[in-house]
Amino acid sequence: MTSDGAVTFWIFLLCLIASPHLQGGVAGRPDELHIGGIFPIAGKGGWQGGQACMPAARLALDDVNKQPNLLPGFKLILHSNDSECEPGLGASVMYNLLYNKPQKLMLLAGCSTVCTTVAEAAKMWNLIVLCYGASSPALSDRKRFPTLFRTHPSATVHNPTRIKLMKKFGWSRVAILQQAEEVFISTVEDLENRCMEAGVEIVTRQSFLSDPTDAVRNLRRQDARIIVGLFYVVAARRVLCEMYKQQLYGRAHVWFFIGWYEDNWYEVNLKAEGITCTVEQMRIAAEGHLTTEALMWNQNNQTTISGMTAEEFRHRLNQALIEEGYDINHDRYPEGYQEAPLAYDAVWSVALAFNKTMERLTTGKKSLRDFTYTDKEIADEIYAAMNSTQFLGVSGVVAFSSQGDRIALTQIEQMIDGRYEKLGYYDTQLDNLSWLNTEQWIGGKVPQDRTIVTHVLRTVSLPLFVCMCTISSCGIFVAFALIIFNIWNKHRRVIQSSHPVCNTIMLFGVIICLISVILLGIDGRFVSPEEYPKICQARAWLLSTGFTLAYGAMFSKVWRVHRFTTKAKTDPKKKVEPWKLYTMVSGLLSIDLVILLSWQIFDPLQRYLETFPLEDPVSTTDDIKIRPELEHCESQRNSMWLGLVYGFKGLILVFGLFLAYETRSIKVKQINDSRYVGMSIYNVVVLCLITAPVGMVIASQQDASFAFVALAVIFCCFLSMLLIFVPKVIEVIRHPKDKAESKYNPDSAISKEDEERYQKLVTENEELQRLITQKEEKIRVLRQRLVERGDAKGTELNGATGAASAAVATTSQPASLINSSSAHATPAATLAITQDTHEHRT
């Protein structure tokens, strides 16, 4: 059993005990009709609207009793007391009104919690209850409250208006903050149902009893922007202060408050209620919020049933409140000022219903004076009269629905520069929004219902992409030029000995790898998401096959060199068969094609987006966050396929490195560039072993990843072309003829033993030249002596001189031969000549 139900039960029990007294005679003058009034005035929580509603009800009593045609012969009397908006106290006040004479014909009540208790109990005494200040949607339940009417529209009348405004401003994400009271709980339930029907998402629903601190903090955590607040004015001040502390106000937030607060509600009672915010802070936080309220003041300057216009009533009410001690002249309005017209019209509704009931009872020779708490017939007549009541009051047209609810328009207002400005009106029944276009938003634009997350695709820097494309294009041009050079000079021995077809295959592989560099930089800037998977597949195919062709050609050469050193030692002049080199490259390429085709068919590469944490925009004040995204090429079993590709490539890289190391000091005439090929393999292996893991680590940094991988590929390609082809180009330029070129073989240099032998022979040759010079000097001296001795011994000397000349001639000939040979011959040729000279000398 609820607390309200328990209160009702005890009231019912007490009233049954006291019923003999209540059914006695009616005290008072026979020309008086008595009604009871329950007004919340002096409480510390909830709605204390009786402060202004009770003076308004008194004004209505005076005006009703002055009407000669209304309740002729009778005077309407109001008996009232304060309920402080407490259901228990309200029940006690109701019991006192019923128990004490004179007998009451009807009850007026305010505050939803009190009205709930009073209306649920009053049906037991056949009493009509008219609520002037109760908006709880629960009161619309006719089964639970069969005798209830109210001049205050139900709180649910605001919900269609709120939904309409949400649609108008494009808000589809809202939050709700409510006080834990039945009126607000039932209102929120209705609002949730309407939001669901309208497609509006409720991001969070927070409630509190008295301290809203934690609830407001939770709103901030949920990034709530459009917030519907449902609470009494005392709690509203606490909420507003906490809004300021949590910075849930300004251009990024919109609050919906209840419209029946007083205009200066956020400035009063701050110290008394322990609010720690200043008046200025409260004003700042309140700026821009919206309110929705049922029209409680007649908007047209029409004369109402009382003979006054709404403005004339306002003037009279202000005078009455001034007499009560309220500082109206300085906008110090009491609580309930907005609902005062409802209390005024409520008294008029009672009088009109009694008047109509009296007319109906006259035909049955009965009177309202005959009413008792057990007289259901007269109670039904009063109910029927109230249900059909309709008139123009100071609050507008007063009429009741089948649920006893007031039918009214809804007014929308906004706090602009510290004052409430009307924005428009909404007719729920006709679904008609009359908009005045006077709204003003902080920042000059309608706030967003959420942080707008802009998805920004991270792309490779355009200057970096252009730079890499330029370098790759230059490399492609150089590779084509070398292909032409290779084909044009294929008859030259230096080209023939390096296997030109194998070199051409390598160059085509280089070209394909450089083209893949360009594809690595093509991203969402240039292609659509639908076309991106094709780029992914093209990258895989080009880079893999290009690597296989370029590296495979070099690998096959090193492999053949290694085979020569192990199986061809018996026949060093054996030629290399080219088809074996091509078979090696074809085999590697076939394995590549099998892996790539399987990948392509069973698990093709797709576009995958990697998302990053939200970032603030650089140059904007809008409520925008940036969600960076980066495109990747991945498949469902991406790790498996990469493992296959990396495993295969890594295996031939490591094996190629081993072969290059094993053949580092081996030279063969059949492959004259094996040393340079080995150096290229060293560099390719090192760069690949570094690039593959590093590229995976920095994959989330698009510029660094692209630059690192692209430079690694470019460096490998250029270095391979440099090592293998530059020596050939230089040799062809230096020696344009085959005869001179035939001596070129960078790998046919003499061994260390030959070099030592050559140096020894050169030393011996120099020694022989020195000895010959000494002999020639002796011969010159001997000739000189022979001339001096005269003719006596001429015949004998001539014979001796002839023999010596022959010996000198014989000795000089090998010396000149040695000099001429040493000047032009290669070390091997010089070695051979020197050997001949030595034999001749011997």
C-alpha positions in Angstrom: 0.0 0.0 0.0 1.3 3.4 -0.9 1.7 6.3 1.6 -1.3 8.1 -0.1 -3.4 4.9 0.1 -2.5 4.5 3.8 -3.5 8.1 4.6 -6.8 7.6 2.7 -7.5 4.4 4.6 -7.1 6.1 8.0 -9.1 9.1 6.9 -11.9 6.8 5.8 -11.8 4.9 9.1 -11.9 8.1 11.2 -14.7 9.5 9.1 -16.8 6.3 9.5 -16.4 6.7 13.3 -17.4 10.3 13.1 -20.1 9.9 10.5 -23.0 10.2 13.0 -21.9 13.7 13.8 -21.3 14.6 10.2 -24.8 13.6 9.1 -26.5 15.9 11.6 -28.1 19.2 10.9 -26.3 21.9 9.0 -25.1 24.8 11.0 -25.0 28.3 9.7 -27.4 30.6 8.0 -29.9 28.9 5.6 -28.8 31.2 2.7 -25.1 30.1 2.8 -23.4 27.5 0.7 -20.1 26.3 2.2 -17.1 24.9 0.4 -13.7 23.9 1.9 -10.4 25.1 0.7 -6.9 23.5 1.2 -4.1 25.9 0.3 -0.4 25.3 0.5 1.1 28.4 1.9 3.8 28.1 4.6 5.6 24.9 3.7 9.4 24.6 3.0 9.2 22.3 0.1 7.0 21.5 -2.8 4.6 24.0 -4.4 3.5 26.8 -2.0 1.1 28.4 -4.5 -1.5 29.2 -1.9 0.4 32.4 -1.2 -1.2 34.0 -4.3 -4.0 31.6 -5.0 -5.8 32.2 -1.7 -6.1 36.0 -2.3 -7.3 35.3 -5.8 -10.0 32.9 -4.4 -11.2 35.6 -2.0 -11.5 38.0 -4.9 -13.6 35.5 -6.8 -15.9 35.0 -3.8 -16.5 38.7 -3.5 -17.3 38.9 -7.3 -19.5 35.8 -7.2 -21.5 37.0 -4.3 -22.1 40.3 -5.9 -23.7 38.8 -9.0 -27.5 39.0 -8.6 -28.2 36.3 -11.1 -25.8 33.8 -9.8 -26.8 31.7 -6.8 -29.9 33.9 -6.1 -30.7 33.9 -2.5 -27.5 32.2 -1.5 -24.0 33.3 -0.5 -20.9 31.3 -1.2 -18.6 30.8 1.8 -15.1 29.4 1.8 -13.5 27.7 4.7 -9.7 27.1 4.3 -6.6 26.0 5.9 -2.9 25.5 5.1 -1.6 22.1 3.9 2.0 23.2 3.3 1.9 20.8 0.3 2.2 17.9 2.7 -0.2 15.0 1.9 -0.5 14.0 5.6 -1.2 17.5 6.7 -3.5 18.0 3.8 -5.5 14.9 4.8 -5.8 16.3 8.4 -7.0 19.6 7.0 -9.6 17.8 4.9 -10.8 15.8 7.9 -11.2 18.9 10.0 -13.2 20.6 7.2 -15.5 17.6 7.0 -15.8 16.9 10.7 -16.5 20.5 11.7 -19.7 22.2 10.8 -21.1 23.6 8.6 -21.3 20.9 6.0 -19.2 21.4 2.9 -20.6 21.0 -0.6 -17.3 20.8 -2.4 -13.5 20.9 -1.8 -10.9 23.1 -3.4 -7.3 21.9 -3.2 -3.9 22.7 -4.5 -0.5 20.9 -4.8 -0.6 17.5 -6.6 0.4 15.4 -3.7 -2.3 16.8 -1.5 -4.9 16.6 -4.3 -4.1 13.0 -4.8 -4.8 12.2 -1.2 -7.9 14.4 -0.9 -9.5 13.3 -4.2 -8.9 9.6 -3.5 -10.7 9.9 -0.1 -13.4 12.5 -1.0 -15.2 10.0 -3.3 -16.3 8.1 -0.1 -18.3 11.1 1.0 -19.7 11.9 -2.5 -17.7 15.2 -2.5 -16.6 16.8 -5.7 -12.9 18.0 -5.5 -11.8 20.9 -7.7 -8.0 21.4 -7.9 -6.7 24.8 -8.9 -3.1 23.9 -8.7 -2.4 20.2 -9.4 -0.8 19.0 -12.6 0.0 15.4 -11.8 -0.9 13.1 -14.7 -2.0 10.5 -12.2 -5.0 12.6 -11.4 -6.4 11.9 -14.9 -7.3 8.4 -13.8 -11.1 8.5 -13.6 -11.3 5.1 -11.9 -9.1 6.2 -9.1 -10.4 9.8 -8.9 -14.1 9.7 -10.1 -15.1 13.0 -8.5 -12.0 15.1 -9.4 -11.9 18.2 -11.7 -9.1 20.7 -12.0 -8.7 24.1 -13.6 -4.9 23.5 -13.8 -4.1 21.5 -16.9 -2.3 18.2 -16.5 1.5 18.2 -16.6 1.2 15.9 -19.6 -0.1 18.8 -21.6 3.5 20.1 -21.7 4.8 16.9 -23.2 3.3 17.3 -26.7 4.6 20.8 -26.7 8.1 19.7 -25.8 8.0 17.0 -28.5 6.8 19.6 -31.0 9.7 21.9 -30.1 12.2 19.1 -30.3 11.0 18.3 -33.8 11.1 22.0 -34.7 14.7 22.5 -33.7 15.9 19.1 -34.9 16.6 17.6 -31.4 16.5 13.8 -31.3 18.5 13.2 -28.2 17.4 14.5 -24.8 17.9 13.9 -21.1 15.5 14.1 -18.2 16.1 15.4 -14.7 13.2 14.9 -12.2 12.4 15.3 -8.6 11.2 12.1 -7.0 7.6 13.2 -6.6 4.5 11.4 -8.1 3.5 14.3 -10.2 6.9 14.3 -12.0 7.3 10.5 -12.1 4.0 10.1 -14.0 4.8 13.1 -16.2 8.2 11.5 -17.1 6.5 8.2 -17.9 4.2 10.0 -20.3 7.1 11.9 -21.8 9.1 8.7 -22.4 6.2 7.1 -24.3 5.8 10.2 -26.5 9.5 10.4 -27.1 9.5 6.7 -28.2 6.7 7.4 -30.6 8.4 10.4 -32.0 11.8 8.7 -32.4 13.5 10.9 -29.8 16.2 9.1 -27.8 16.3 9.6 -24.0 20.0 9.4 -23.3 19.6 9.3 -19.5 16.9 9.8 -16.8 18.2 11.2 -13.5 16.1 11.7 -10.3 16.8 13.1 -6.9 15.0 13.7 -3.6 16.4 17.0 -2.4 20.0 17.3 -3.5 20.5 17.3 -7.2 24.3 17.5 -7.2 25.0 13.9 -8.2 22.2 13.8 -10.8 23.5 17.0 -12.5 27.0 15.5 -12.6 25.7 12.4 -14.2 24.1 14.6 -16.9 27.5 16.1 -17.7 29.1 12.6 -17.8 26.4 11.6 -20.3 27.1 14.6 -22.5 23.5 15.7 -22.1 22.7 18.8 -24.2 18.9 19.1 -24.3 17.6 18.5 -20.8 14.0 18.4 -19.5 13.8 19.5 -15.9 10.8 18.5 -13.7 10.9 19.7 -10.1 9.4 22.3 -7.8 10.8 25.7 -7.6 12.8 25.2 -4.4 14.6 22.3 -6.0 14.8 24.3 -9.3 17.1 26.8 -7.5 19.4 24.1 -6.3 19.5 22.6 -9.8 20.3 25.9 -11.4 23.2 26.5 -9.0 24.6 23.1 -9.7 24.1 23.7 -13.4 26.4 26.7 -13.1 29.0 24.7 -11.2 29.0 21.9 -13.7 28.9 24.4 -16.6 25.7 22.8 -18.1 24.5 26.1 -19.6 25.3 28.5 -22.4 25.4 28.0 -26.1 25.8 24.2 -25.9 22.9 23.4 -23.6 19.1 24.0 -23.6 17.0 23.4 -20.4 13.2 22.9 -20.4 11.8 24.2 -17.1 8.2 24.2 -15.8 6.5 27.4 -16.7 4.6 28.0 -13.5 7.6 29.3 -11.6 7.5 33.1 -10.8 9.5 35.3 -13.1 12.2 36.0 -10.6 12.2 32.5 -9.1 16.0 32.1 -9.5 16.8 35.3 -7.6 14.9 34.9 -4.4 15.4 32.9 -1.2 18.9 32.0 -2.0 20.4 32.6 1.4 17.3 31.2 3.2 17.6 27.9 1.2 21.4 27.6 1.5 22.1 28.2 -2.2 25.8 28.8 -2.6 25.6 30.6 -5.9 25.3 34.4 -6.2 22.4 36.1 -8.0 24.6 36.9 -10.9 25.7 33.3 -11.3 22.1 32.2 -11.2 21.2 34.7 -13.9 24.0 33.5 -16.1 22.9 29.9 -15.7 19.3 30.7 -16.3 19.9 32.6 -19.5 18.4 31.0 -22.6 16.3 28.2 -21.0 12.8 27.4 -22.3 9.6 27.0 -20.3 6.3 25.5 -21.3 3.1 26.2 -19.4 -0.5 26.0 -19.9 -2.0 29.4 -20.5 -3.1 30.6 -17.1 -3.9 34.2 -18.2 -6.3 35.1 -20.9 -4.3 36.3 -23.8 -7.0 38.4 -25.4 -8.2 41.7 -23.9 -11.8 40.4 -23.6 -14.3 40.9 -20.9 -14.6 37.7 -19.0 -17.6 36.2 -17.1 -16.7 38.4 -14.1 -16.9 41.6 -16.1 -13.2 42.1 -16.0 -10.4 41.6 -18.5 -7.3 39.7 -17.5 -5.3 42.9 -17.0 -7.9 44.3 -14.7 -7.8 41.1 -12.7 -4.0 41.4 -12.5 -4.3 44.9 -11.2 -6.8 43.9 -8.5 -4.7 40.9 -7.6 -1.5 43.0 -7.3 -3.4 45.4 -4.9 -4.5 42.5 -2.8 -1.0 41.1 -2.6 0.4 44.4 -1.7 -2.1 44.6 1.1 -0.8 41.1 2.2 2.7 42.6 2.4 4.3 41.4 -0.9 6.6 43.8 -2.7 4.9 43.6 -6.1 6.3 46.9 -7.3 9.8 45.4 -7.3 8.8 42.2 -9.0 8.8 40.3 -5.7 5.8 38.0 -6.5 4.7 35.3 -4.2 4.7 31.7 -5.2 1.6 30.7 -7.1 1.2 34.1 -8.8 1.0 32.4 -12.3 -1.7 30.0 -11.0 -3.8 32.7 -9.4 -6.2 33.0 -12.3 -6.8 29.3 -12.0 -7.9 29.7 -8.4 -10.1 32.6 -9.3 -11.8 30.7 -12.1 -12.1 27.6 -9.9 -14.4 29.6 -7.5 -16.4 30.7 -10.5 -16.6 27.1 -11.7 -18.0 26.1 -8.3 -20.6 28.9 -8.4 -21.7 28.1 -11.9 -22.0 24.4 -11.2 -24.0 25.1 -8.0 -26.2 27.5 -9.9 -26.9 24.9 -12.6 -27.5 22.2 -10.0 -30.0 24.4 -8.2 -32.0 24.8 -11.4 -32.1 21.0 -11.9 -33.0 20.3 -8.3 -35.9 22.8 -8.3 -37.8 20.5 -10.6 -37.4 17.7 -8.1 -38.3 20.0 -5.2 -34.9 19.6 -3.8 -32.2 22.1 -2.8 -28.4 22.1 -2.3 -29.3 22.7 1.4 -30.5 19.1 1.4 -27.0 17.6 0.5 -25.5 15.2 2.9 -22.3 13.1 2.5 -24.5 10.1 1.7 -26.7 11.8 -0.8 -25.3 10.4 -4.1 -28.2 11.8 -6.2 -27.3 15.5 -5.4 -23.6 14.6 -5.8 -24.3 13.2 -9.3 -26.2 16.4 -10.2 -23.2 18.5 -9.0 -20.8 16.3 -11.0 -22.9 16.6 -14.1 -23.1 20.4 -13.8 -19.4 20.7 -13.2 -18.6 18.4 -16.2 -20.7 20.6 -18.5 -19.4 23.9 -17.2 -17.8 26.2 -19.8 -17.1 29.9 -19.7 -14.5 32.6 -20.5 -12.5 33.3 -17.4 -9.4 35.3 -16.6 -7.3 32.2 -17.3 -9.0 31.7 -20.7 -11.8 29.3 -21.8 -12.6 27.0 -18.9 -13.8 23.6 -19.9 -13.2 20.1 -18.7 -12.4 16.9 -20.6 -13.9 13.5 -19.8 -11.1 12.9 -17.4 -11.8 16.1 -15.6 -8.7 17.8 -17.0 -8.6 21.4 -18.1 -8.4 21.9 -21.9 -5.9 24.7 -22.6 -3.3 26.0 -25.0 0.4 25.8 -24.1 2.6 28.8 -24.0 6.3 28.7 -24.8 8.7 31.2 -23.3 12.4 31.8 -23.2 14.7 33.6 -20.7 16.3 36.4 -22.8 18.4 39.0 -21.0 16.9 38.1 -17.6 13.3 38.3 -18.7 10.8 35.8 -20.0 9.8 36.4 -23.6 7.0 34.7 -25.4 8.0 32.5 -28.3 4.7 31.0 -29.3 1.6 28.9 -28.5 0.7 25.3 -29.1 -2.8 23.8 -29.5 -2.5 20.2 -28.5 -5.9 19.2 -29.9 -5.3 20.8 -33.3 -1.6 20.2 -33.4 -1.1 23.8 -34.3 2.1 25.7 -33.3 1.9 29.5 -33.5 5.4 30.7 -33.6 6.6 34.3 -33.2 10.2 33.8 -34.3 11.6 35.8 -31.3 13.9 33.1 -30.0 17.5 34.1 -29.3 20.3 31.6 -28.9 23.6 32.1 -27.2 26.2 32.0 -30.0 23.6 32.9 -32.7 22.6 29.4 -33.7 20.3 26.6 -32.5 22.2 24.4 -30.0 22.9 20.9 -31.0 21.4 17.9 -29.1 24.8 16.2 -28.9 28.4 16.8 -29.7 28.6 16.6 -33.4 31.3 14.1 -34.2 32.8 14.8 -37.6 34.5 11.8 -39.1 37.7 13.0 -40.7 39.7 10.6 -42.8 43.5 10.8 -42.2 45.2 10.8 -45.5 48.8 10.9 -46.6 50.2 14.4 -46.8 49.9 15.6 -50.4 53.4 17.1 -50.6 54.8 13.8 -49.3 52.8 11.8 -51.8 53.8 14.0 -54.7 57.5 13.8 -53.6 57.4 10.0 -53.5 55.6 9.8 -56.7 58.2 12.0 -58.4 61.1 9.9 -57.1 59.3 6.7 -58.1 58.6 8.1 -61.6 62.2 9.0 -61.9 63.2 5.5 -60.9 60.7 4.0 -63.4 62.3 6.2 -66.1 65.8 5.1 -65.2 64.7 1.4 -65.1 63.2 1.8 -68.6 66.4 3.5 -69.8 68.5 0.6 -68.4 66.3 -1.9 -70.1 66.9 -0.1 -73.4 70.7 0.0 -72.6 70.6 -3.7 -71.8 68.9 -4.6 -75.0 71.0 -2.3 -77.2 74.3 -3.6 -75.9 73.3 -7.2 -75.5 76.1 -8.2 -77.9 78.8 -6.7 -75.7 80.7 -9.2 -73.7 80.3 -7.3 -70.4 76.5 -7.5 -70.9 76.5 -11.1 -72.2 78.4 -12.3 -69.2 75.9 -10.8 -66.8 72.9 -12.5 -68.5 70.9 -9.6 -69.9 67.5 -11.3 -69.8 67.9 -11.9 -66.1 68.8 -8.2 -65.7 65.8 -7.2 -67.7 63.6 -9.3 -65.5 65.1 -7.6 -62.5 64.4 -4.2 -64.0 60.8 -5.0 -64.7 60.5 -6.1 -61.0 61.9 -2.8 -60.0 59.4 -0.9 -62.2 56.5 -2.9 -60.6 57.8 -2.2 -57.1 58.1 1.6 -57.9 54.5 1.6 -59.2 53.3 0.0 -56.0 54.9 2.9 -54.1 52.4 5.2 -55.9 49.6 2.9 -55.0 50.6 2.9 -51.3 49.9 6.6 -51.2 46.5 6.4 -52.9 43.8 6.6 -50.2 40.4 8.1 -49.6 41.5 11.5 -50.9 41.6 10.0 -54.4 39.2 7.0 -54.5 35.8 6.3 -53.0 35.3 3.7 -50.3 33.8 1.3 -52.8 36.9 1.5 -55.0 39.4 1.3 -52.2 39.4 -2.6 -52.0 40.6 -2.7 -55.6 43.5 -0.5 -54.6 44.3 -2.8 -51.7 44.4 -5.8 -54.0 46.5 -4.0 -56.6 49.0 -3.1 -53.9 49.4 -6.7 -52.7 49.8 -8.0 -56.2 52.2 -5.4 -57.5 54.4 -5.3 -54.4 54.6 -9.1 -54.1 55.2 -9.9 -57.7 57.6 -6.9 -58.2 59.7 -8.1 -55.3 59.7 -11.7 -56.6 60.9 -10.6 -60.1 63.5 -8.2 -58.8 64.9 -10.2 -56.0 64.3 -13.5 -57.7 66.5 -12.5 -60.6 69.4 -11.6 -58.2 68.7 -14.7 -56.1 68.9 -17.0 -59.1 72.4 -15.5 -60.1 73.7 -16.1 -56.6 72.3 -19.6 -56.6 74.1 -20.5 -59.8 77.3 -19.0 -58.5 77.0 -21.2 -55.5 76.3 -24.2 -57.7 79.4 -23.5 -59.7 81.6 -23.6 -56.6 80.2 -26.9 -55.4 79.6 -28.9 -58.6 81.6 -27.3 -61.4 85.1 -27.3 -59.9 86.2 -30.0 -62.3 85.2 -27.9 -65.3 85.7 -24.2 -64.6 85.0 -23.2 -68.2 81.5 -24.7 -68.1 78.9 -22.2 -69.3 75.8 -21.2 -67.4 72.6 -22.3 -69.0 70.2 -19.3 -69.0 67.1 -21.5 -68.8 68.1 -22.6 -65.3 68.1 -19.0 -64.2 64.7 -18.3 -65.7 63.3 -21.5 -64.2 64.4 -20.3 -60.7 62.5 -17.0 -61.2 59.5 -18.7 -62.6 59.3 -21.1 -59.7 59.4 -18.2 -57.1 56.8 -16.3 -59.1 54.5 -19.4 -59.3 54.5 -19.7 -55.5 53.6 -16.0 -55.3 50.7 -16.4 -57.7 49.3 -19.4 -55.8 49.3 -17.5 -52.5 47.9 -14.3 -54.0 45.2 -16.1 -56.0 44.1 -18.0 -52.9 44.0 -14.8 -50.9 42.1 -13.1 -53.6 39.5 -15.8 -54.0 38.8 -17.0 -50.5 39.5 -13.9 -48.3 39.9 -10.7 -50.4 41.3 -7.6 -48.9 38.6 -5.1 -47.8 38.6 -1.5 -46.5 38.9 -1.4 -42.7 38.6 1.9 -40.8 40.7 2.4 -37.7 39.2 5.0 -35.3 41.0 7.3 -32.9 40.0 9.2 -29.8 38.0 12.4 -30.2 39.9 15.5 -30.9 39.0 19.2 -30.7 38.9 21.2 -33.9 41.6 23.7 -34.5 39.7 26.7 -35.6 36.0 26.7 -34.7 33.8 27.6 -31.8 31.1 25.1 -32.8 30.2 22.2 -30.6 32.2 19.8 -32.8 34.5 16.9 -32.1 36.7 15.3 -34.7 36.8 11.5 -34.9 40.0 10.7 -36.9 39.8 7.6 -39.1 42.5 5.8 -41.0 42.0 3.4 -43.9 43.6 0.0 -43.8 43.6 -3.0 -46.1 42.6 -6.1 -44.1 40.8 -9.4 -44.6 39.1 -11.7 -42.1 42.1 -13.9 -41.8 44.6 -11.2 -42.4 47.2 -12.5 -40.0 47.2 -15.9 -41.7 47.8 -14.6 -45.2 50.4 -12.1 -44.0 52.1 -15.0 -42.2 52.2 -17.0 -45.5 53.5 -14.1 -47.5 56.1 -13.0 -44.9 57.1 -16.6 -44.3 57.8 -17.2 -48.0 59.6 -13.9 -48.6 61.5 -14.2 -45.4 62.7 -17.7 -46.3 64.1 -16.7 -49.6 65.6 -13.5 -48.1 67.4 -15.5 -45.4 68.5 -18.1 -47.9 69.6 -15.4 -50.4 71.6 -13.8 -47.6 73.3 -17.1 -46.8 74.2 -17.7 -50.4 75.6 -14.2 -50.8 77.7 -14.7 -47.7 79.0 -18.1 -49.0 79.9 -16.7 -52.4 81.4 -13.4 -51.2 84.9 -14.2 -52.4 84.1 -16.4 -55.4 84.6 -15.1 -58.9 83.5 -16.7 -62.1 83.7 -15.6 -65.7 80.3 -17.0 -66.5 78.5 -14.4 -64.2 80.7 -11.3 -64.2 78.6 -9.2 -61.7 78.1 -11.8 -58.9 79.9 -9.6 -56.4 77.5 -6.7 -57.0 74.5 -8.9 -57.0 75.6 -10.2 -53.6 75.9 -6.6 -52.3 72.4 -5.9 -53.5 71.0 -8.9 -51.7 72.7 -7.8 -48.5 71.0 -4.4 -48.7 67.6 -5.8 -49.7 67.6 -8.3 -46.9 68.6 -5.7 -44.3 66.0 -3.2 -45.4 63.2 -5.7 -45.6 63.9 -7.1 -42.2 63.8 -3.6 -40.8 60.9 -2.3 -42.9 58.4 -5.1 -42.3 58.2 -5.0 -38.4 58.6 -1.2 -38.2 55.9 -0.7 -40.8 53.5 -2.8 -38.8 54.3 -0.8 -35.6 53.8 2.6 -37.2 50.8 1.6 -39.3 48.5 4.0 -37.4 50.7 7.0 -38.5 49.8 7.4 -42.1 52.6 9.8 -43.1 55.4 8.0 -41.2 54.2 4.6 -42.4 54.0 5.6 -46.0 57.3 7.5 -46.0 59.1 4.7 -44.3 57.9 1.9 -46.6 58.1 4.0 -49.7 61.7 5.1 -49.0 62.7 1.5 -48.2 61.3 0.3 -51.5 62.8 3.2 -53.5 66.2 2.8 -51.8 66.2 -1.0 -52.5 65.3 -0.4 -56.2 67.8 2.4 -56.8 70.6 0.7 -54.9 70.1 -2.5 -56.9 70.2 -0.6 -60.2 73.2 1.3 -59.1 75.3 -1.7 -58.1 74.5 -3.9 -61.0 74.3 -1.5 -64.0 76.5 1.5 -63.2 79.8 -0.5 -63.6 78.5 -1.9 -66.9 77.6 1.6 -68.2 80.9 3.0 -67.1 82.8 0.1 -68.9 80.8 0.6 -72.1 81.5 4.3 -72.1 85.2 3.9 -71.4 85.8 1.1 -73.9 83.4 1.4 -76.8 85.1 -1.5 -78.7 84.9 -5.1 -77.8 88.8 -5.6 -78.0 89.4 -3.3 -75.1 86.2 -4.4 -73.4 87.3 -8.0 -73.6 89.8 -7.3 -70.8 87.0 -6.1 -68.5 86.0 -8.5 -65.9 85.5 -7.0 -62.4 85.5 -10.5 -60.9 88.6 -11.8 -62.8 91.3 -9.9 -60.9 94.6 -11.7 -60.1 94.8 -13.7 -56.9 97.2 -12.9 -54.0 99.7 -15.5 -55.1 99.8 -14.2 -58.7 100.3 -10.7 -57.3 103.3 -11.8 -55.2 104.8 -13.6 -58.2 104.3 -10.6 -60.4 106.0 -8.3 -57.9 108.9 -10.8 -57.6 109.3 -10.8 -61.4 109.2 -7.0 -61.6 112.0 -6.9 -59.0 114.1 -9.3 -60.9 113.5 -7.4 -64.2 114.7 -4.2 -62.5 117.9 -6.0 -61.3 118.5 -7.3 -64.8 118.2 -3.8 -66.2 120.7 -2.5 -63.7 123.2 -5.3 -64.6 122.8 -4.6 -68.3 123.5 -0.9 -67.7 126.7 -1.8 -65.9 127.8 -4.1 -68.8 127.2 -1.4 -71.3 129.3 1.0 -69.3 132.2 -1.5 -69.3 131.8 -2.0 -73.0 132.0 1.8 -73.6 135.2 1.9 -71.6 136.8 -1.0 -73.4 136.0 0.7 -76.8 137.7 3.8 -75.7 140.8 1.9 -74.7 140.9 0.0 -78.0 140.9 3.3 -80.0 143.9 4.5 -78.0 146.1 1.4 -78.5 146.4 2.1 -82.2 146.4 0.3 -85.3 149.0 -2.2 -84.3 146.6 -4.4 -82.7 143.7 -3.4 -85.0 143.1 -6.7 -86.6 143.0 -8.5 -83.2 140.9 -5.8 -81.6 138.4 -5.7 -84.4 137.7 -9.4 -83.9 137.3 -8.9 -80.2 135.0 -5.9 -80.6 132.8 -7.8 -83.0 132.3 -10.6 -80.6 131.5 -8.2 -77.8 129.0 -6.3 -79.9 127.2 -9.5 -80.7 127.0 -10.3 -77.0 125.6 -6.9 -76.2 123.0 -7.1 -78.9 121.9 -10.4 -77.6 121.6 -9.0 -74.1 119.9 -5.7 -75.0 117.1 -7.3 -76.9 115.3 -8.9 -73.9 115.7 -5.7 -71.9 113.9 -3.6 -74.4 111.3 -6.3 -74.7 110.8 -6.2 -70.9 110.4 -2.4 -70.9 107.9 -2.4 -73.7 105.9 -5.2 -72.2 105.9 -3.7 -68.7 104.6 -0.4 -70.1 101.4 -1.8 -71.7 100.7 -5.3 -70.6 98.4 -6.4 -67.9 99.9 -8.0 -64.8 99.2 -11.5 -66.3 100.9 -10.6 -69.6 103.9 -9.0 -67.8 104.2 -12.1 -65.8 104.4 -14.3 -68.9 107.0 -12.0 -70.6 109.2 -11.9 -67.5 109.2 -15.6 -67.4 110.4 -15.8 -71.0 113.1 -13.3 -70.4 114.3 -15.2 -67.4 114.5 -18.4 -69.4 116.4 -16.6 -72.1 118.8 -15.2 -69.6 119.4 -18.6 -68.2 
